[in-house]
C-alpha cells in the first residue's frame, strides 16, 4: 500500500510538472490549439512587437512561419539565442524548454506542429 501511495504521488508530481511546462496552459495569449489528435498537436503562435512569453517546453516539432519573425530565446540554462525567419520558412526542432520574445519591429505568426511519440503507421 505504501509503495502504491509513493508511486501515485510521484505520478501526480510528474503530471503537475508536465502541465506547468505547456505553453497553451501557461501562455494562452500567444498559443492556441488549432488541431489535436494522438499523433500531433497543431498550435497557432502569435506574438506582437516586444511581447515575451514565459519559460515553457515543446516536444519535437516543425514550425511553419506565416510571417517574417525575429526572435530571442532564453534557454533553460540561461543562455540566449536570436534567430530570424522569412515568411514561408519551415524549421525542425528536437524540442526543449525556452522563453521566446519578439525582438522584431512587426508582429509575427507561425504554425507549430508538435509531434507526439512515434508516428502512426500508414494504412
Steps between C-alpha positions, in 0.01 A plus 500: 500500500780740591675431167179576308460829690857602418451409132175697486669803657789478253258474208304802624820702536609404148158590357511837676848567362394402148188717527708793626719489187212508247503833312125479429428487875771747603462753221162478322546855367771375263416127454173359369424137415367478143492120475594200711496123462708212647792574263526882491391824660487801269541842660453848356768720655460879488726765656462877485798735485704473821280225646663232710377164625595301810732201525323200345573181312419345163554144381664440160326726249486661158437876476353666189544877509203689361679833531853625540623448857786632711524316829712478809495180704617464857581135554450302823871538581473881475681534166344716227461433128361725229352383171336647192257332258332606179133445426459146368807364679469153652712394798547169686580504873566205730314671785592636840441791734529866406360847560429671164477872431417701186795736454391609151312809388190310384265241652565144390297183459585136444342158507679254730440128451600317818569128456365250753718193526531253215330579167186312406537209258376562147186304411 
